[in-house]
């Protein structure tokens, strides 16, 4: 986990409600293909960074749909 991702462009899902709990995602961190994930309500609380392969595996798993 890290909180040092200068220049990251974060975004929330267009399906997110303005005051709802959700996460923000940033692509292309540090090295091309990295993905950052953080809490939208606490953006300075730390960031999880995944490789592109790890992120793809997560999306294919369907866990995020729960």
Secondary structure, 3 states (H helix, E strand, C coil): CECCCCCCCCECCCCCCCCCCCEEEEECCCCCCCEEEEECCCCCCCEEEECHHHHHHHHHHCHHHC
